Amino acid sequence: MRSVPDGLIRWSRPRYVWRRLLHNLPAKLLALGAALVLWSVATTDRRAKVEQSYDVPVTVSDTTGGRGVGTREVRDLTPATVRVTLLGGPERLRELRGENIEAVVDVTGVPETSFTRPVTVQAPTGTTLRSVKPERVQGFVDSVLTSSLPVVVSVASPAGDSLPRYELTPTEASVRGPGRLVTGVARVVASPVTLEPGEEREVLLIPLDETGRPVEGVTLTPSAVRVRRLDAGTLPVAELPVVLTPPPVTLRVTAARLTPARVRVVAPPEVLTRLREVRGTAAYHEGTYTAPVTLRLAAGAQALEPVRVELTVVRQVTPAPQAP
């Protein structure tokens, strides 16, 4: 039979255990207190809960009709950021930035008009959401349209003896943006440019409305085109006045205004030297009206602009015959 060590026999006696616990009790209590203080200091940050606020950008969620991204857009979002306050440990809050927090406004099913919707914030792991200010944001939902338009060259007025010709690359541009803005774009023009014969340059495109004002808020693709001048320079062109043929004897013109009053005519040099004016005819009848002018040109000559005339025509009073 194996013998039990004396040490184990002593620890099995309650009186011995009690005597050992009380031995140097003040020192033991002091050591325990010191350990507790050190533990408390070391874990204070992990146990403490503090609040921290962040400026968080608002993102938009829109799955209306399952049409995907790009068929609708939200604009004029106010405010674009919200103030989010979180509760959590100092170390965890120090790790976060406003960009790490998600603040979403859901406009799924919202009609294409102005809206006021709540903002939803999902608190990051290890934190608790305390507040979102403001809780709602405003904006405008609009349809997104895409339209293709030809590019128009915008150049300085050419000299009277020249007929510049230009080549564009590409010749069309795509206009994309809110529906109400895209439908307001009447034409796309290249920025005004002055080119010498044979010169080529890249110029920006400008969307314009019916009144010629730039349309803001749309995107052009491409945003610029290359313009090249094709002509060699001076051409046999002369600017000549337009002269109307008189009306029938039964009618009298009381007012006439030609637009333009002078036209550019292209013709061989030997023809141009003989031309001093361009004769034109219009349909005459009583009243005040605007009519096209038909130009009478010499063989080999061509006018570069159409001409119209604003006329006021009255009936001519014929004197009554005198008695013999």
C-alpha positions in Angstrom: 0.0 0.0 0.0 1.4 3.4 -1.1 2.0 6.1 1.5 0.5 9.6 1.1 3.1 12.5 1.2 3.1 14.6 4.3 2.5 17.8 2.3 -0.8 16.5 0.9 -1.9 15.4 4.3 -1.3 18.9 5.8 -3.3 20.7 3.0 -6.2 18.3 3.7 -6.5 19.7 7.2 -8.7 22.8 7.4 -6.8 24.3 10.3 -3.6 24.2 8.3 -5.2 25.8 5.3 -6.7 28.5 7.4 -3.4 29.2 9.0 -1.7 29.5 5.6 -4.3 31.9 4.3 -3.8 34.2 7.3 0.0 34.1 7.1 1.2 37.6 5.9 -2.4 38.6 5.2 -1.7 42.4 4.9 0.9 41.8 2.3 -1.3 39.5 0.4 -4.2 41.9 0.4 -1.9 44.7 -0.7 -0.7 42.6 -3.6 -4.2 41.7 -4.6 -5.3 45.3 -4.5 -2.4 46.4 -6.6 -3.2 43.7 -9.2 -6.8 44.8 -9.4 -5.8 48.5 -9.9 -3.4 47.5 -12.7 -6.1 45.4 -14.4 -8.7 48.2 -14.1 -6.3 50.7 -15.7 -5.3 48.4 -18.4 -8.9 47.5 -19.4 -10.6 50.9 -18.9 -10.7 51.8 -22.7 -12.2 48.4 -23.5 -14.9 48.6 -20.8 -15.8 52.3 -21.3 -18.7 53.4 -23.6 -18.5 56.8 -25.2 -20.3 58.7 -27.9 -18.8 60.0 -31.2 -20.4 61.9 -34.1 -19.6 61.6 -37.8 -20.5 63.4 -41.0 -21.8 60.6 -43.2 -22.5 61.1 -47.0 -26.0 60.0 -48.0 -26.2 57.3 -50.7 -29.3 56.5 -52.8 -31.0 53.1 -53.3 -33.4 52.8 -56.2 -34.6 49.4 -57.5 -37.9 50.7 -59.0 -39.4 48.2 -61.4 -36.1 46.3 -61.5 -35.0 48.5 -64.4 -31.4 48.7 -63.1 -29.1 51.6 -62.7 -29.1 54.5 -65.1 -32.8 54.8 -65.9 -33.6 57.2 -63.0 -31.5 59.6 -61.0 -31.8 61.6 -57.8 -30.6 65.2 -57.9 -30.6 68.1 -55.5 -30.2 65.9 -52.5 -30.5 68.1 -49.4 -28.6 67.7 -47.2 -26.0 65.6 -48.9 -24.6 64.5 -45.5 -26.1 63.6 -42.1 -24.7 63.7 -38.6 -24.6 60.2 -37.2 -23.9 59.7 -33.4 -22.6 56.2 -32.3 -22.1 54.7 -28.9 -19.1 52.3 -28.4 -15.7 51.7 -27.1 -13.1 54.5 -27.7 -10.8 52.2 -29.6 -13.6 51.1 -32.0 -14.9 54.6 -32.5 -11.4 55.9 -33.3 -11.1 53.3 -36.1 -14.3 54.6 -37.8 -14.6 57.4 -40.4 -17.7 58.9 -41.9 -17.0 57.1 -45.2 -17.1 53.7 -43.3 -20.7 54.3 -42.2 -23.6 53.7 -44.5 -26.5 56.2 -44.6 -29.1 55.2 -47.2 -32.2 56.9 -48.6 -34.4 54.5 -50.4 -36.5 56.0 -53.3 -37.8 52.7 -54.7 -41.2 53.3 -56.0 -41.1 57.1 -55.5 -42.7 59.0 -58.4 -40.5 61.1 -60.6 -41.0 64.3 -58.7 -39.7 65.9 -55.4 -39.6 63.7 -52.3 -38.9 63.7 -48.5 -37.6 60.4 -47.3 -36.1 59.0 -44.0 -32.4 58.1 -43.8 -31.5 54.5 -42.7 -28.2 54.0 -40.9 -26.8 50.6 -40.1 -24.5 50.9 -37.0 -21.1 49.3 -37.6 -20.1 46.1 -35.6 -19.3 46.9 -32.0 -21.3 50.2 -31.9 -24.8 51.3 -31.2 -26.7 54.0 -33.1 -27.8 56.9 -30.9 -29.1 59.5 -33.4 -29.2 60.7 -37.0 -29.7 64.4 -37.7 -31.6 65.2 -39.8 -33.6 62.0 -39.9 -35.1 62.9 -43.4 -33.6 64.3 -46.6 -35.2 66.0 -49.6 -34.5 65.5 -53.3 -35.9 65.1 -56.8 -36.3 61.9 -58.8 -36.0 62.3 -62.5 -35.9 59.9 -65.5 -32.6 59.6 -67.3 -32.8 60.0 -71.1 -30.2 59.7 -73.9 -30.4 61.5 -77.2 -28.1 61.8 -80.2 -27.8 65.1 -82.0 -25.6 66.2 -85.0 -22.8 68.6 -84.1 -22.9 72.1 -85.6 -19.8 74.0 -86.4 -19.5 77.4 -84.8 -17.0 79.7 -86.5 -16.3 83.3 -87.0 -18.0 85.0 -89.9 -15.9 84.3 -93.0 -14.6 87.0 -95.3 -16.8 88.0 -98.2 -14.5 86.4 -100.7 -14.2 83.0 -99.0 -16.3 79.9 -98.5 -14.7 77.9 -95.7 -15.6 74.1 -95.5 -15.1 72.1 -92.3 -14.9 68.4 -91.4 -16.0 67.2 -87.9 -14.8 64.0 -86.2 -17.2 62.6 -84.9 -20.3 64.3 -86.4 -22.8 63.3 -83.7 -22.8 63.6 -79.9 -24.9 61.8 -77.3 -26.7 63.9 -74.7 -27.5 62.2 -71.4 -29.2 63.5 -68.3 -32.5 64.2 -66.6 -35.4 63.9 -69.0 -36.6 67.5 -68.7 -33.1 68.8 -69.4 -32.3 66.5 -72.3 -35.6 67.3 -74.1 -34.6 71.0 -73.8 -31.4 70.6 -75.8 -32.1 71.8 -79.3 -28.6 71.5 -80.8 -25.0 70.7 -79.9 -22.4 73.1 -81.2 -18.7 73.1 -81.3 -17.1 76.0 -79.4 -16.4 79.0 -81.6 -13.1 78.6 -83.4 -11.1 80.4 -86.1 -9.0 78.0 -88.3 -6.6 78.7 -91.2 -6.9 76.6 -94.3 -5.8 73.1 -93.6 -5.6 73.7 -89.8 -7.1 71.2 -87.4 -8.0 71.6 -83.7 -10.0 69.9 -80.9 -12.8 72.0 -79.5 -15.3 71.4 -76.7 -19.0 70.8 -77.3 -21.8 73.0 -75.9 -25.5 71.9 -75.6 -27.9 74.8 -76.4 -31.6 75.3 -76.0 -34.0 76.9 -78.6 -32.9 80.4 -77.5 -29.2 79.6 -77.8 -28.5 79.4 -74.1 -26.2 76.6 -72.7 -28.1 73.8 -71.0 -26.5 72.8 -67.6 -26.9 69.4 -66.0 -26.4 67.1 -69.0 -23.4 65.0 -70.1 -22.1 65.0 -73.7 -20.3 62.0 -75.2 -17.9 62.8 -76.6 -17.3 66.1 -74.8 -15.1 67.4 -77.7 -14.6 66.9 -81.4 -11.9 67.6 -83.9 -12.5 70.3 -86.5 -10.5 70.5 -89.7 -10.7 73.2 -92.3 -10.8 71.7 -95.8 -10.8 74.6 -98.2 -7.7 76.2 -99.5 -8.7 79.8 -98.7 -9.9 82.4 -101.0 -12.6 81.4 -103.5 -14.1 83.4 -106.4 -16.9 84.9 -104.3 -18.5 88.3 -104.5 -21.0 90.0 -102.2 -23.7 91.7 -104.3 -26.9 93.7 -103.5 -30.3 92.1 -104.3 -32.7 94.2 -106.4 -36.4 93.3 -106.7 -38.2 93.4 -110.0 -41.2 95.8 -109.9 -44.7 94.5 -109.3 -47.5 94.4 -112.0 -48.9 97.8 -112.9 -52.1 97.1 -110.9 -50.1 96.8 -107.7 -47.8 99.1 -105.7 -45.2 98.2 -103.1 -45.3 100.6 -100.1 -42.7 98.8 -98.0 -40.1 96.1 -98.8 -37.3 94.7 -96.6 -34.9 92.1 -97.9 -33.2 89.5 -95.7 -30.3 89.5 -96.4 -30.0 92.6 -98.5 -26.7 91.4 -100.0 -25.8 87.8 -101.0 -22.6 86.0 -101.6 -22.3 84.7 -105.2 -19.8 82.0 -106.4 -18.9 82.2 -110.0 -15.9 81.9 -112.4 -13.8 85.1 -112.1 -14.7 86.2 -115.6 -18.4 86.1 -114.7 -18.0 87.8 -111.3 -16.2 90.8 -112.9 -19.4 91.5 -115.0 -21.9 91.3 -112.0 -22.9 94.4 -110.2 -26.2 93.2 -108.6 -28.5 90.2 -108.4 -32.1 90.6 -109.7 -34.8 88.8 -107.7 -38.6 88.2 -108.1 -41.3 87.6 -105.6 -45.0 86.8 -105.7 -46.9 90.0 -105.5 -50.4 90.4 -104.1 -52.3 92.7 -101.8 -51.4 92.6 -98.1 -48.5 92.5 -95.8 -46.6 89.2 -95.9 -43.2 87.5 -96.2 -42.2 85.7 -99.3 -39.2 83.9 -100.8 -37.2 85.7 -103.4 -36.2 83.9 -106.6 -32.8 85.1 -107.7 -31.9 85.5 -111.4 -28.2 84.5 -111.7 -25.9 84.4 -114.7 -24.9 81.0 -116.0 -22.3 79.4 -113.8 -23.1 81.6 -110.8 -24.6 80.4 -107.5 -25.9 82.3 -104.5 -24.8 81.0 -101.1 -27.7 82.3 -99.1 -31.5 82.2 -99.6 -33.3 85.5 -99.6 -36.7 86.5 -98.3 -38.6 89.7 -98.4 -41.2 91.4 -96.1 -43.7 93.2 -98.4 -46.6 95.5 -98.0 -48.5 95.7 -101.3 -51.6 97.8 -102.2 -53.7 98.0 -105.3 -52.8 100.7 -107.7 -55.6 103.3 -108.3 -56.1 103.8 -112.0 -57.2 107.3 -112.9 -60.7 107.4 -114.5 -60.7 108.4 -118.2 -61.6 112.0 -118.9 -64.7 112.9 -120.9 -64.0 114.3 -124.5 
